[in-house]
Amino acid sequence: MMSRILPVRVLLSLVLFSLLSACSTSSTNTTIVKKEILDETEKAYESLVVLAATANPVYRNAIENALAEELIQRDFRVFRFKNGDLPWDDKAALRKKVAEQAEETGADGVLVVSFVRREDQDDYVSMQVIQEPIVTGIGTHAQTYMRTTVQPGYYETKNTYVLKTTLFDVESEAAVWRLYSDTVNPGSVEDGAHHFAVAVAAVLEEDIQHSE
């Protein structure tokens, strides 16, 4: 059994990427905060089972589809579960299901995405006084005066979602690679998932041996 492969909590279904459904005036951005090579190995991971640790099918679909698409473009073989077929309320059964899926597909590893925390920050943008030259009249009768416009101060909210992506080896059941990432101000579920997937897949491609 893969007893250590999936540290999933059912509560993740309520919080994982719930933030992604909120609109924002700022553009989405994902940055890599920290990565860990937990097991120095020459093993190639050509086939991966991808799993977002949430029972919410909308969030699962978004992150798994986006991540699978990016990994496939980088020559990984990717497998994922169908919606609704995982026993989220039973951790032992869930681990068994994941292990069976990995064995059936012949996957080398399981890539698990889990929610870490949400960080909210309100930054105050100070009042701005803008002066704009205005010209009136024609020719020698032209006059210039300055029009003053006051833009009131306002608060700009920054929503940051910290996610953890872990690669588990199927045979040893051990975590071999881990990445922490920040996704800031996603405009939608799909938007946030896409930016997250692009950033994570790019690092995984560099760190992990796979098909050429």
Disulfide bonds with the S-S distance in Angstrom:
none
